[in-house]
Amino acid sequence: MTSGVVSTVIDQLAEELTRSVVINDPAMQMLYASAHYGDEDPVRVKALLNHGAEPRARGHVLAQGVSTWTRAGLIPPNDEIGMHARVCVPVRFEGELLALLMVMDADGSITTAELGRVNEVATELAFALHNDLRRTGRGEDDDQAVLDLVSADPATRRNAVAALRAGGRADRFPTVTAVEIAIAGTASTTRPHIEIALRNALSGRPRADGTDVLHAVTGESAVVLIGTRPAKPDPVERRAQEILDRAHELASGRFRCVAGIGSIGDGLDHAAESLAQARLARRAAALGLRGPVASWESLGVYGPVLSIPPRELTEAALPHELRQLRAVDPEGQLTATLRAYLDAAGNGPAAAQELHIHRTSLYYRLGRIRELTGIDITNGQVRLAAHVGFAMLDVITAQSDQPGPRSFDNRSNGRGQLPSREGSDLGNTRLKLFGNDGV
């Protein structure tokens, strides 16, 4: 069965049901569409005119957890974007989700027999779509190449570089920057939804300057290796932000991503080192210590501090000087004064301005710090310890504000119970056809 036959089958199904039918890929990009049968909604019309659904509509569908469904389910309407209800049937081949078969059902009038026919067509199409995807390729090889390039095993890294060099692709990476993208905080959606959004955000056209990009998506995170040419610098920060923006378009408000950027180095041999730095920068972004796109170069002292395992970075690890000061300063006024003074590199007028106090008041407070704690701020080692301690305290505070790690469960948020339809003419028979995988 060829792609042409797939289109024919979709048209025949639509004519048989007198309903609009669409085949979308797992990221809700349109693959095939039938003619209209008077049931089209604004989302459907825009999708045909623009050769694809708008991000909010795609995000709404993905947010229902369709990527985890194994049987037909209902996509609820979304009046805000002009989207009517649809029946959605996953098309799978050997368990792998290949496409989503969508049938308009604005008034909930689809019958049991019609649902059975839709399921039959989804099964028929699986092999043809599998063949199409096998011919076009999906980039799994790139995933493994990236994972090997950043492996903890030096031999694996060397073999990966050698393989890319033998294929002529290593030349497109004269210098390399690693970017790590991951969700920040918790997510109220399924893991596959996040992975689809990340893969969609990372799909793009080849660079006109001859450089290349390799990426791997693993669940809730992605690693991107960007080839750069010093003669034509393209700010990596901007490219990372574009990836985040595209991912958020499909997030439908269910999750948020941040990105960390490592240093630029020569060739693919630098990938692992750059990624280690990118991970720390991404953690800074996730903790709110930097913006949603953070670079290793911008971290300053936070870089070394963030390399301390979270479980070991507690108030017990704070330098003695800072712990002393906090013990005698429950209201935090003196602590804030010392922080401002150190941040201003010992510039009294600048620190006083930052605190909105007179310089006399500043020096008085600094004197009180010495009286109460014995801390000598004229000693460089003491000042360094206190200043690093403040950075540690920032991270400790940010960590305490973060929610606990999220445990994904595919039985919820996308594979929950189908809304009760006992009051409809389909009753429990309809529920059996849908199973408990719909929404």
The 8 nearest C-alpha neighbors of each residue, nearest first, counted from 0:
[[1, 127, 4, 2, 5, 126, 3, 124],
 [2, 0, 4, 3, 127, 5, 131, 128],
 [1, 3, 5, 4, 6, 0, 127, 131],
 [4, 2, 6, 1, 5, 7, 0, 8],
 [3, 5, 7, 1, 6, 2, 0, 8],
 [6, 4, 2, 8, 7, 3, 9, 1],
 [5, 7, 9, 3, 4, 8, 31, 10],
 [6, 8, 4, 10, 5, 9, 11, 3],
 [9, 7, 11, 5, 10, 6, 4, 12],
 [10, 8, 12, 6, 7, 11, 13, 33],
 [9, 11, 33, 7, 13, 8, 12, 14],
 [10, 12, 8, 14, 9, 13, 15, 7],
 [13, 11, 15, 9, 14, 10, 8, 16],
 [12, 14, 10, 18, 16, 17, 15, 11],
 [15, 13, 17, 11, 12, 16, 10, 18],
 [14, 16, 12, 13, 17, 11, 18, 10],
 [17, 15, 18, 13, 14, 12, 113, 19],
 [18, 16, 14, 13, 15, 36, 19, 12],
 [19, 17, 13, 16, 36, 103, 20, 102],
 [18, 20, 35, 13, 103, 36, 33, 102],
 [21, 19, 102, 33, 13, 101, 32, 18],
 [20, 22, 32, 101, 31, 100, 33, 23],
 [21, 23, 100, 31, 30, 99, 29, 101],
 [24, 22, 29, 27, 99, 30, 28, 98],
 [23, 25, 98, 27, 28, 26, 99, 29],
 [26, 24, 98, 27, 99, 97, 23, 66],
 [27, 25, 24, 28, 195, 199, 196, 57],
 [28, 26, 23, 24, 25, 57, 29, 52],
 [29, 27, 23, 24, 26, 51, 30, 52],
 [28, 30, 23, 51, 31, 27, 22, 24],
 [31, 29, 23, 22, 28, 24, 32, 21],
 [32, 30, 22, 21, 29, 6, 33, 23],
 [33, 31, 21, 20, 22, 34, 30, 9],
 [34, 32, 10, 20, 19, 9, 21, 13],
 [33, 35, 19, 36, 32, 10, 13, 20],
 [36, 34, 19, 37, 39, 33, 38, 18],
 [37, 35, 18, 38, 19, 17, 34, 39],
 [36, 38, 39, 35, 18, 19, 17, 40],
 [39, 37, 36, 40, 18, 19, 103, 35],
 [38, 40, 37, 43, 35, 44, 41, 19],
 [39, 41, 43, 42, 82, 83, 44, 81],
 [42, 40, 44, 81, 43, 45, 82, 39],
 [43, 41, 45, 40, 44, 82, 81, 46],
 [42, 44, 46, 40, 41, 45, 39, 47],
 [45, 43, 41, 47, 46, 42, 48, 40],
 [46, 44, 48, 42, 47, 43, 49, 41],
 [45, 47, 52, 51, 43, 49, 44, 50],
 [48, 46, 50, 44, 45, 49, 51, 43],
 [47, 49, 45, 46, 50, 44, 51, 43],
 [48, 50, 46, 51, 47, 45, 52, 53],
 [51, 49, 47, 46, 48, 29, 52, 45],
 [50, 52, 46, 29, 49, 28, 47, 53],
 [53, 51, 46, 57, 56, 54, 45, 42],
 [52, 54, 56, 55, 57, 51, 46, 42],
 [55, 53, 57, 248, 56, 249, 58, 52],
 [56, 54, 58, 57, 53, 59, 251, 248],
 [57, 55, 59, 58, 54, 53, 52, 60],
 [56, 58, 54, 60, 59, 55, 27, 249],
 [57, 59, 249, 251, 55, 61, 56, 60],
 [60, 58, 56, 62, 57, 61, 251, 55],
 [61, 59, 57, 62, 58, 63, 56, 74],
 [62, 60, 58, 63, 64, 59, 65, 192],
 [61, 63, 59, 64, 60, 58, 188, 251],
 [64, 62, 413, 61, 60, 65, 438, 59],
 [413, 63, 65, 62, 66, 61, 67, 189],
 [66, 64, 68, 67, 63, 61, 413, 60],
 [65, 67, 64, 68, 191, 192, 25, 61],
 [68, 66, 65, 64, 69, 414, 409, 191],
 [69, 67, 65, 436, 70, 66, 414, 437],
 [68, 70, 89, 436, 67, 71, 91, 88],
 [71, 69, 68, 433, 436, 88, 89, 434],
 [70, 72, 88, 433, 87, 437, 89, 86],
 [437, 73, 71, 87, 433, 438, 86, 88],
 [72, 74, 86, 438, 85, 87, 437, 75],
 [73, 75, 85, 84, 86, 60, 76, 87],
 [76, 74, 84, 73, 77, 85, 83, 438],
 [77, 75, 84, 83, 82, 78, 74, 85],
 [78, 76, 82, 79, 80, 81, 83, 75],
 [77, 79, 81, 80, 82, 76, 83, 75],
 [78, 80, 77, 81, 82, 76, 55, 56],
 [79, 81, 78, 82, 77, 56, 42, 55],
 [82, 80, 78, 41, 79, 42, 77, 40],
 [81, 83, 77, 76, 42, 80, 78, 40],
 [84, 82, 76, 105, 40, 77, 85, 81],
 [83, 85, 76, 105, 75, 104, 74, 103],
 [86, 84, 103, 104, 74, 102, 73, 87],
 [85, 87, 73, 102, 101, 72, 74, 104],
 [86, 88, 101, 72, 71, 100, 73, 85],
 [87, 89, 71, 100, 99, 70, 90, 101],
 [90, 88, 99, 98, 91, 100, 69, 70],
 [91, 89, 98, 121, 97, 125, 99, 96],
 [92, 90, 96, 95, 94, 97, 125, 89],
 [93, 91, 95, 94, 125, 126, 129, 96],
 [92, 94, 95, 91, 96, 125, 126, 129],
 [93, 95, 92, 91, 96, 69, 90, 97],
 [96, 94, 91, 92, 93, 97, 90, 129],
 [97, 95, 91, 98, 90, 94, 89, 92],
 [98, 96, 91, 90, 95, 25, 24, 128],
 [97, 99, 24, 90, 25, 23, 96, 89],
 [100, 98, 89, 23, 22, 88, 90, 24],
 [99, 101, 22, 88, 87, 21, 89, 23],
 [100, 102, 87, 21, 86, 20, 99, 22],
 [103, 101, 20, 86, 85, 19, 104, 87],
 [102, 104, 85, 19, 18, 105, 86, 84],
 [105, 103, 85, 107, 84, 106, 86, 102],
 [104, 106, 84, 83, 107, 103, 85, 38],
 [107, 105, 108, 104, 84, 109, 83, 103],
 [108, 106, 104, 105, 109, 84, 423, 85],
 [109, 107, 106, 110, 104, 105, 424, 425],
 [108, 110, 107, 113, 104, 114, 111, 106],
 [111, 109, 113, 112, 108, 114, 425, 429],
 [110, 112, 114, 113, 429, 115, 425, 109],
 [113, 111, 115, 110, 114, 116, 109, 117],
 [114, 112, 116, 110, 115, 111, 109, 117],
 [115, 113, 117, 111, 116, 112, 110, 118],
 [114, 116, 112, 118, 113, 117, 111, 119],
 [115, 117, 119, 113, 114, 118, 120, 112],
 [118, 116, 114, 120, 119, 115, 113, 121],
 [117, 119, 121, 115, 116, 120, 114, 122],
 [120, 118, 116, 122, 117, 121, 123, 115],
 [119, 121, 123, 117, 122, 118, 124, 116],
 [122, 120, 118, 124, 90, 119, 123, 117],
 [121, 123, 119, 120, 125, 124, 118, 90],
 [124, 122, 120, 121, 125, 119, 126, 127],
 [123, 125, 121, 127, 122, 126, 120, 128],
 [124, 126, 128, 122, 92, 127, 123, 90],
 [125, 127, 129, 128, 124, 130, 92, 123],
 [128, 126, 130, 0, 129, 124, 125, 1],
 [127, 129, 131, 125, 130, 126, 124, 132],
 [128, 130, 126, 132, 127, 131, 125, 133],
 [129, 131, 133, 127, 128, 132, 134, 126],
 [132, 130, 128, 134, 129, 133, 127, 135],
 [133, 131, 135, 129, 134, 130, 136, 128],
 [132, 134, 130, 136, 131, 135, 129, 137],
 [135, 133, 131, 132, 136, 130, 129, 137],
 [134, 136, 132, 133, 131, 137, 130, 138],
 [137, 135, 133, 134, 132, 138, 139, 131],
 [138, 136, 139, 135, 132, 133, 140, 141],
 [137, 139, 141, 140, 136, 142, 215, 214],
 [138, 140, 142, 141, 137, 143, 136, 215],
 [141, 139, 138, 143, 142, 144, 137, 145],
 [142, 140, 144, 138, 139, 143, 213, 145],
 [143, 141, 215, 139, 140, 145, 144, 214],
 [142, 144, 146, 140, 145, 141, 147, 139],
 [143, 145, 141, 147, 142, 146, 148, 140],
 [146, 144, 148, 147, 142, 143, 215, 141],
 [145, 147, 143, 149, 144, 148, 150, 142],
 [148, 146, 150, 144, 145, 149, 156, 155],
 [147, 149, 156, 145, 146, 159, 150, 144],
 [150, 148, 271, 146, 147, 270, 145, 156],
 [151, 149, 147, 152, 148, 146, 156, 155],
 [150, 152, 153, 149, 156, 271, 155, 147],
 [151, 153, 150, 155, 154, 156, 147, 149],
 [154, 152, 156, 155, 157, 151, 150, 158],
 [155, 153, 157, 156, 152, 158, 159, 150],
 [154, 156, 158, 152, 153, 157, 147, 159],
 [155, 157, 148, 153, 159, 154, 158, 147],
 [158, 156, 154, 160, 159, 155, 161, 153],
 [157, 159, 161, 155, 156, 160, 162, 154],
 [160, 158, 162, 156, 161, 157, 148, 147],
 [159, 161, 157, 163, 162, 158, 164, 156],
 [162, 160, 164, 158, 159, 163, 165, 157],
 [163, 161, 165, 159, 164, 160, 158, 166],
 [164, 162, 166, 169, 168, 160, 165, 161],
 [163, 165, 169, 161, 167, 166, 162, 168],
 [166, 164, 162, 163, 167, 161, 168, 169],
 [167, 165, 163, 164, 168, 162, 169, 161],
 [168, 166, 164, 165, 169, 170, 163, 171],
 [167, 169, 163, 170, 166, 171, 164, 172],
 [168, 170, 164, 163, 171, 172, 167, 267],
 [171, 169, 172, 168, 173, 167, 164, 266],
 [172, 170, 210, 169, 211, 168, 173, 226],
 [171, 173, 226, 174, 170, 169, 266, 175],
 [174, 172, 266, 171, 265, 170, 228, 226],
 [173, 175, 265, 266, 172, 264, 227, 226],
 [176, 174, 226, 264, 263, 225, 266, 172],
 [175, 177, 263, 225, 224, 262, 261, 273],
 [178, 176, 224, 274, 273, 261, 223, 260],
 [177, 179, 260, 223, 259, 277, 222, 261],
 [180, 178, 222, 259, 258, 221, 277, 278],
 [181, 179, 258, 221, 220, 257, 222, 178],
 [182, 180, 220, 256, 257, 219, 221, 183],
 [181, 183, 256, 255, 219, 257, 184, 254],
 [184, 182, 285, 256, 255, 257, 181, 185],
 [183, 185, 402, 182, 401, 186, 285, 255],
 [186, 184, 405, 183, 187, 254, 402, 404],
 [185, 187, 254, 188, 253, 184, 405, 255],
 [188, 186, 253, 254, 185, 412, 189, 62],
 [189, 187, 412, 186, 253, 62, 190, 192],
 [190, 188, 192, 191, 64, 412, 409, 413],
 [189, 191, 193, 192, 218, 194, 219, 407],
 [192, 190, 194, 193, 189, 66, 195, 67],
 [193, 191, 195, 189, 190, 194, 61, 196],
 [194, 192, 196, 190, 191, 195, 219, 197],
 [193, 195, 191, 197, 218, 196, 192, 219],
 [196, 194, 198, 192, 197, 193, 26, 191],
 [195, 197, 246, 199, 193, 194, 198, 249],
 [198, 196, 200, 194, 199, 195, 246, 201],
 [199, 197, 201, 195, 200, 196, 194, 202],
 [198, 200, 196, 202, 197, 201, 195, 26],
 [201, 199, 245, 197, 246, 242, 198, 202],
 [202, 200, 198, 199, 197, 203, 242, 214],
 [201, 203, 199, 200, 198, 204, 197, 242],
 [204, 202, 201, 205, 200, 199, 206, 212],
 [203, 205, 206, 202, 207, 201, 212, 211],
 [206, 204, 207, 203, 211, 209, 210, 212],
 [205, 207, 208, 209, 210, 204, 211, 212],
 [206, 208, 209, 205, 210, 204, 211, 231],
 [209, 207, 206, 210, 231, 228, 205, 211],
 [210, 208, 207, 206, 171, 211, 205, 226],
 [211, 209, 171, 226, 208, 206, 227, 172],
 [210, 212, 226, 171, 225, 206, 209, 172],
 [213, 211, 225, 224, 226, 214, 223, 210],
 [214, 212, 224, 223, 141, 145, 225, 211],
 [215, 213, 223, 222, 142, 224, 145, 141],
 [214, 216, 142, 222, 221, 145, 217, 223],
 [217, 215, 221, 220, 218, 222, 198, 194],
 [218, 216, 220, 221, 219, 215, 194, 222],
 [217, 219, 194, 220, 190, 216, 191, 193],
 [218, 220, 181, 193, 194, 217, 182, 190],
 [221, 219, 181, 180, 217, 218, 216, 182],
 [220, 222, 216, 180, 215, 179, 217, 181],
 [221, 223, 179, 215, 214, 178, 180, 216],
 [224, 222, 214, 178, 177, 213, 225, 179],
 [225, 223, 177, 213, 212, 176, 214, 178],
 [226, 224, 212, 176, 175, 227, 223, 177],
 [225, 227, 172, 175, 211, 210, 174, 212],
 [228, 226, 174, 175, 210, 225, 229, 172],
 [227, 229, 230, 231, 232, 174, 173, 226],
 [230, 228, 232, 231, 227, 174, 233, 173],
 [231, 229, 228, 232, 227, 233, 208, 173],
 [232, 230, 229, 228, 233, 227, 208, 234],
 [233, 231, 229, 228, 230, 234, 227, 235],
 [232, 234, 235, 231, 227, 238, 237, 228],
 [235, 233, 236, 237, 232, 238, 239, 227],
 [234, 236, 238, 237, 233, 239, 260, 176],
 [237, 235, 239, 234, 238, 240, 292, 260],
 [236, 238, 240, 235, 239, 234, 241, 233],
 [237, 239, 235, 241, 240, 236, 242, 234],
 [240, 238, 236, 242, 241, 237, 235, 243],
 [239, 241, 243, 237, 242, 238, 244, 236],
 [240, 242, 244, 238, 239, 243, 245, 237],
 [241, 243, 239, 245, 200, 240, 244, 246],
 [244, 242, 240, 246, 241, 245, 247, 256],
 [243, 245, 241, 247, 242, 246, 240, 248],
 [244, 246, 200, 248, 242, 247, 243, 241],
 [247, 245, 243, 196, 200, 248, 244, 249],
 [246, 248, 250, 244, 249, 245, 243, 255],
 [249, 247, 245, 54, 246, 250, 244, 55],
 [248, 250, 58, 247, 251, 246, 54, 196],
 [251, 249, 247, 252, 253, 58, 248, 254],
 [252, 250, 58, 253, 249, 59, 55, 62],
 [251, 253, 250, 254, 247, 255, 249, 58],
 [254, 252, 187, 250, 251, 186, 188, 62],
 [255, 253, 186, 252, 250, 187, 182, 256],
 [254, 256, 182, 183, 247, 257, 253, 252],
 [257, 255, 182, 181, 183, 243, 180, 254],
 [256, 258, 291, 180, 181, 292, 284, 285],
 [259, 257, 180, 292, 281, 179, 291, 293],
 [281, 258, 260, 280, 277, 293, 179, 178],
 [261, 259, 277, 294, 178, 295, 177, 293],
 [262, 260, 277, 273, 276, 295, 177, 274],
 [261, 263, 273, 176, 264, 295, 260, 276],
 [264, 262, 176, 175, 174, 261, 273, 265],
 [265, 263, 174, 269, 175, 266, 262, 176],
 [266, 264, 174, 173, 269, 175, 267, 263],
 [265, 267, 174, 173, 268, 172, 175, 269],
 [266, 268, 269, 270, 175, 160, 172, 265],
 [267, 269, 266, 270, 160, 265, 271, 156],
 [268, 270, 267, 264, 272, 271, 266, 273],
 [269, 271, 273, 267, 268, 272, 149, 274],
 [272, 270, 149, 274, 273, 269, 275, 148],
 [273, 271, 275, 274, 269, 270, 276, 261],
 [274, 272, 261, 270, 276, 262, 177, 271],
 [273, 275, 277, 177, 271, 276, 272, 261],
 [274, 276, 272, 278, 277, 273, 271, 279],
 [277, 275, 261, 273, 274, 279, 278, 295],
 [276, 278, 261, 260, 259, 274, 280, 279],
 [279, 277, 281, 275, 276, 280, 259, 274],
 [278, 280, 282, 276, 281, 277, 305, 283],
 [281, 279, 259, 277, 283, 295, 282, 293],
 [259, 280, 282, 278, 284, 258, 283, 279],
 [281, 283, 285, 279, 280, 284, 286, 278],
 [284, 282, 280, 288, 286, 281, 285, 289],
 [283, 285, 289, 281, 287, 291, 282, 286],
 [284, 286, 282, 183, 287, 283, 281, 257],
 [287, 285, 283, 284, 397, 288, 282, 398],
 [286, 288, 284, 289, 285, 283, 290, 397],
 [289, 287, 283, 286, 284, 290, 285, 394],
 [290, 288, 284, 287, 283, 293, 291, 292],
 [289, 291, 292, 284, 293, 287, 288, 257],
 [290, 292, 257, 284, 258, 293, 289, 285],
 [293, 291, 258, 290, 259, 257, 284, 240],
 [294, 292, 259, 280, 284, 289, 290, 260],
 [293, 295, 260, 296, 297, 280, 259, 261],
 [296, 294, 280, 261, 297, 298, 276, 260],
 [295, 297, 294, 298, 299, 262, 261, 260],
 [298, 296, 294, 295, 299, 293, 280, 289],
 [299, 297, 301, 302, 295, 296, 300, 294],
 [300, 298, 301, 297, 302, 296, 295, 303],
 [299, 301, 302, 303, 298, 304, 390, 387],
 [300, 302, 304, 298, 299, 303, 305, 390],
 [303, 301, 300, 298, 305, 304, 299, 279],
 [304, 302, 306, 305, 301, 300, 307, 299],
 [305, 303, 301, 306, 302, 307, 391, 300],
 [306, 304, 307, 302, 303, 301, 279, 308],
 [305, 307, 303, 304, 308, 302, 279, 309],
 [306, 308, 305, 304, 312, 309, 311, 303],
 [309, 307, 311, 310, 306, 312, 305, 304],
 [310, 308, 312, 311, 307, 313, 398, 305],
 [309, 311, 308, 312, 313, 307, 395, 398],
 [312, 310, 309, 308, 313, 307, 316, 315],
 [311, 313, 309, 310, 307, 316, 308, 395],
 [314, 312, 315, 316, 311, 395, 310, 317],
 [313, 315, 316, 317, 312, 395, 392, 322],
 [314, 316, 313, 317, 312, 318, 322, 311],
 [315, 317, 314, 313, 312, 318, 311, 391],
 [316, 318, 314, 388, 315, 319, 322, 321],
 [319, 317, 320, 321, 388, 384, 322, 316],
 [318, 320, 322, 321, 323, 317, 384, 385],
 [321, 319, 323, 318, 322, 385, 324, 374],
 [320, 322, 324, 323, 385, 319, 318, 325],
 [321, 323, 319, 325, 324, 320, 326, 318],
 [324, 322, 320, 326, 321, 325, 319, 372],
 [323, 325, 321, 326, 322, 327, 328, 372],
 [324, 326, 328, 322, 327, 323, 321, 329],
 [325, 327, 323, 324, 328, 322, 329, 321],
 [328, 326, 325, 324, 329, 323, 371, 372],
 [329, 327, 325, 331, 330, 326, 324, 333],
 [328, 330, 331, 327, 325, 326, 332, 324],
 [331, 329, 328, 332, 333, 334, 325, 327],
 [330, 332, 334, 328, 329, 333, 335, 325],
 [333, 331, 335, 334, 330, 336, 328, 329],
 [332, 334, 336, 335, 331, 337, 328, 364],
 [333, 335, 331, 337, 336, 332, 338, 325],
 [336, 334, 338, 332, 333, 337, 331, 339],
 [337, 335, 333, 339, 334, 338, 340, 332],
 [336, 338, 340, 334, 339, 335, 341, 333],
 [339, 337, 335, 341, 336, 340, 342, 334],
 [338, 340, 342, 336, 350, 337, 341, 343],
 [341, 339, 337, 350, 343, 345, 338, 342],
 [340, 342, 344, 338, 343, 339, 345, 337],
 [343, 341, 339, 344, 340, 338, 345, 350],
 [342, 344, 340, 341, 346, 345, 350, 339],
 [345, 343, 341, 342, 346, 340, 347, 339],
 [346, 344, 340, 343, 341, 347, 342, 350],
 [345, 347, 343, 349, 344, 348, 350, 340],
 [346, 348, 350, 349, 345, 351, 340, 358],
 [347, 349, 351, 350, 346, 358, 352, 357],
 [350, 348, 352, 347, 346, 351, 353, 343],
 [349, 351, 340, 353, 347, 339, 352, 348],
 [352, 350, 354, 348, 356, 358, 353, 349],
 [353, 351, 355, 349, 350, 354, 348, 356],
 [352, 354, 350, 351, 355, 349, 339, 356],
 [355, 353, 351, 352, 356, 350, 339, 336],
 [356, 354, 352, 353, 351, 357, 350, 358],
 [355, 357, 351, 354, 360, 352, 358, 361],
 [358, 356, 360, 359, 351, 361, 355, 352],
 [357, 359, 361, 360, 351, 348, 362, 356],
 [360, 358, 362, 357, 361, 363, 356, 364],
 [361, 359, 363, 357, 358, 362, 364, 356],
 [360, 362, 358, 364, 363, 359, 351, 365],
 [361, 363, 365, 359, 364, 360, 366, 358],
 [364, 362, 360, 366, 361, 365, 359, 367],
 [363, 365, 367, 361, 366, 362, 360, 368],
 [364, 366, 362, 368, 367, 363, 361, 369],
 [367, 365, 363, 369, 364, 368, 362, 370],
 [366, 368, 370, 364, 369, 365, 371, 363],
 [369, 367, 365, 371, 366, 370, 372, 364],
 [368, 370, 373, 374, 366, 367, 372, 371],
 [371, 369, 367, 368, 373, 372, 366, 374],
 [370, 372, 368, 369, 367, 373, 327, 324],
 [373, 371, 374, 369, 370, 368, 323, 324],
 [372, 374, 369, 370, 371, 375, 368, 320],
 [375, 373, 369, 372, 376, 320, 368, 381],
 [376, 374, 377, 378, 369, 373, 381, 382],
 [377, 375, 378, 382, 374, 381, 379, 369],
 [376, 378, 375, 379, 382, 381, 374, 380],
 [377, 379, 376, 381, 380, 375, 382, 374],
 [380, 378, 382, 381, 383, 377, 376, 384],
 [381, 379, 383, 382, 378, 384, 385, 376],
 [380, 382, 384, 378, 383, 379, 385, 376],
 [381, 383, 379, 385, 380, 384, 376, 386],
 [382, 384, 380, 386, 381, 385, 387, 379],
 [385, 383, 381, 387, 382, 386, 388, 318],
 [384, 386, 388, 382, 383, 387, 321, 320],
 [385, 387, 383, 389, 388, 384, 382, 341],
 [388, 386, 390, 384, 389, 385, 383, 391],
 [387, 389, 385, 391, 386, 390, 317, 318],
 [388, 390, 392, 386, 391, 387, 393, 385],
 [391, 389, 393, 387, 392, 388, 301, 394],
 [392, 390, 388, 394, 389, 393, 395, 304],
 [391, 393, 389, 395, 390, 394, 396, 388],
 [394, 392, 390, 396, 391, 395, 397, 389],
 [393, 395, 397, 391, 392, 396, 398, 390],
 [396, 394, 392, 398, 397, 393, 391, 313],
 [397, 395, 399, 393, 394, 398, 392, 400],
 [396, 398, 394, 400, 399, 395, 286, 393],
 [399, 397, 395, 401, 400, 396, 394, 286],
 [398, 400, 396, 397, 401, 395, 402, 394],
 [399, 401, 397, 398, 396, 402, 286, 395],
 [400, 402, 398, 399, 403, 397, 184, 286],
 [403, 401, 184, 400, 404, 185, 399, 405],
 [402, 404, 405, 401, 185, 184, 406, 399],
 [405, 403, 406, 402, 185, 184, 401, 407],
 [406, 404, 185, 407, 403, 186, 184, 402],
 [405, 407, 408, 404, 185, 403, 186, 190],
 [408, 406, 405, 409, 190, 189, 188, 411],
 [407, 409, 410, 411, 406, 189, 412, 190],
 [410, 408, 411, 414, 189, 407, 67, 413],
 [409, 411, 414, 408, 415, 412, 413, 436],
 [412, 410, 415, 414, 409, 413, 408, 189],
 [413, 411, 188, 414, 415, 64, 189, 63],
 [64, 414, 412, 63, 411, 415, 438, 65],
 [413, 415, 436, 410, 411, 437, 412, 409],
 [414, 416, 411, 413, 410, 438, 436, 412],
 [417, 415, 435, 438, 418, 437, 414, 436],
 [416, 418, 438, 437, 435, 419, 415, 72],
 [419, 417, 416, 420, 438, 437, 73, 415],
 [418, 420, 421, 417, 422, 430, 416, 426],
 [419, 421, 422, 423, 426, 418, 425, 427],
 [422, 420, 426, 423, 419, 427, 425, 424],
 [421, 423, 420, 426, 424, 419, 425, 427],
 [424, 422, 425, 420, 421, 426, 107, 108],
 [423, 425, 426, 422, 421, 420, 110, 108],
 [426, 424, 429, 423, 428, 427, 111, 110],
 [427, 425, 421, 428, 423, 424, 429, 420],
 [426, 428, 430, 429, 431, 421, 425, 420],
 [429, 427, 431, 430, 426, 425, 432, 111],
 [430, 428, 432, 425, 427, 431, 426, 111],
 [429, 431, 427, 433, 428, 432, 434, 426],
 [432, 430, 434, 428, 429, 433, 427, 435],
 [433, 431, 429, 430, 434, 428, 71, 114],
 [432, 434, 71, 430, 431, 72, 70, 429],
 [433, 435, 431, 432, 436, 430, 70, 437],
 [436, 434, 416, 437, 417, 415, 433, 414],
 [435, 437, 414, 68, 434, 70, 415, 69],
 [438, 72, 436, 417, 435, 414, 73, 71],
 [437, 417, 73, 72, 415, 416, 413, 63]]
